[in-house]
Structures are given as structure tokens and as C-alpha cells.
Amino acid sequence: MQNIVDLRLFNQLISGGKPDKPEQVAKHLGALQAQDYHQALWAIGLRMSSGTVADIRAKHCRS
């Protein structure tokens, strides 16, 4: 059985399989919060399989 730390990291998309698109991250988490724009980019990119700043900004600017 997994411990609570492993489950939390998995559910927050920090460990395990990661989505390819920023909108998949937002949909899974339901909401994201950051103190500034660069922290938000980092939080989304951390949870993507190979997210780049350009990928995240491109999606953000279309929304």
C-alpha cells in the first residue's frame, strides 16, 4: 500500500504519468494558483511530460 505522500504527489501530477498539454493539467487539478505569472508557468510545466514556456504561453494567449 502506498503512503499518503506518494498518493498526494501522484494526484498533484508531480509523480507518475503526466499530461502532454497545459489544458489537461488545469482540467485534472480543477484550479491553479500562483503569486505571479512565472510561478504559474513553472507549476504547469512541472506537471507536463515535456512542457515548455512557449507551449504554455501559446495556450494561455488563445484562451
C-alpha positions as a Markdown table, in Angstrom:
| # | Residue | x | y | z |
|---|---|---|---|---|
| 1 | Met | 0.0 | 0.0 | 0.0 |
| 2 | Gln | 1.2 | 3.5 | -0.9 |
| 3 | Asn | 1.7 | 6.1 | 1.8 |
| 4 | Ile | 0.0 | 9.4 | 1.8 |
| 5 | Val | 3.0 | 11.3 | 0.4 |
| 6 | Asp | 3.1 | 9.1 | -2.7 |
| 7 | Leu | -0.6 | 9.4 | -3.3 |
| 8 | Arg | -0.5 | 13.2 | -2.9 |
| 9 | Leu | 2.4 | 13.6 | -5.4 |
| 10 | Phe | 0.6 | 11.3 | -7.8 |
| 11 | Asn | -2.7 | 13.1 | -7.5 |
| 12 | Gln | -1.0 | 16.5 | -8.0 |
| 13 | Leu | 0.7 | 15.2 | -11.2 |
| 14 | Ile | 4.1 | 15.6 | -9.7 |
| 15 | Ser | 5.0 | 11.9 | -9.9 |
| 16 | Gly | 3.7 | 9.2 | -12.2 |
| 17 | Gly | 2.3 | 9.8 | -15.7 |
| 18 | Lys | 2.0 | 13.4 | -16.8 |
| 19 | Pro | -0.3 | 15.0 | -19.4 |
| 20 | Asp | 1.1 | 16.5 | -22.7 |
| 21 | Lys | -1.0 | 19.7 | -22.7 |
| 22 | Pro | -1.4 | 22.6 | -20.3 |
| 23 | Glu | -5.2 | 22.4 | -20.5 |
| 24 | Gln | -5.1 | 18.8 | -19.4 |
| 25 | Val | -3.2 | 19.8 | -16.3 |
| 26 | Ala | -5.7 | 22.5 | -15.5 |
| 27 | Lys | -8.6 | 20.1 | -16.1 |
| 28 | His | -7.1 | 17.5 | -13.8 |
| 29 | Leu | -6.4 | 19.9 | -11.0 |
| 30 | Gly | -9.6 | 22.0 | -11.4 |
| 31 | Ala | -7.7 | 25.2 | -10.4 |
| 32 | Leu | -4.2 | 26.6 | -10.2 |
| 33 | Gln | -3.0 | 29.4 | -8.1 |
| 34 | Ala | 0.4 | 31.3 | -8.0 |
| 35 | Gln | 1.7 | 34.5 | -6.6 |
| 36 | Asp | 3.0 | 35.6 | -10.0 |
| 37 | Tyr | 2.9 | 34.7 | -13.7 |
| 38 | His | 6.3 | 32.9 | -13.7 |
| 39 | Gln | 5.4 | 30.7 | -10.8 |
| 40 | Ala | 2.2 | 29.7 | -12.7 |
| 41 | Leu | 4.2 | 28.8 | -15.7 |
| 42 | Trp | 6.5 | 26.7 | -13.6 |
| 43 | Ala | 3.6 | 25.0 | -11.8 |
| 44 | Ile | 2.0 | 24.0 | -15.1 |
| 45 | Gly | 5.3 | 23.0 | -16.8 |
| 46 | Leu | 6.3 | 20.8 | -13.8 |
| 47 | Arg | 3.2 | 18.8 | -14.3 |
| 48 | Met | 3.6 | 18.2 | -18.0 |
| 49 | Ser | 5.5 | 15.5 | -19.7 |
| 50 | Ser | 7.6 | 17.9 | -21.7 |
| 51 | Gly | 6.1 | 21.4 | -21.2 |
| 52 | Thr | 8.0 | 24.5 | -22.4 |
| 53 | Val | 7.3 | 28.1 | -21.6 |
| 54 | Ala | 6.3 | 28.6 | -25.3 |
| 55 | Asp | 3.8 | 25.7 | -25.1 |
| 56 | Ile | 2.1 | 27.1 | -22.0 |
| 57 | Arg | 2.1 | 30.7 | -23.2 |
| 58 | Ala | 0.7 | 29.8 | -26.6 |
| 59 | Lys | -2.3 | 28.0 | -24.9 |
| 60 | His | -2.7 | 30.8 | -22.4 |
| 61 | Cys | -2.8 | 33.5 | -25.1 |
| 62 | Arg | -5.5 | 31.6 | -27.0 |
| 63 | Ser | -7.8 | 31.2 | -24.0 |
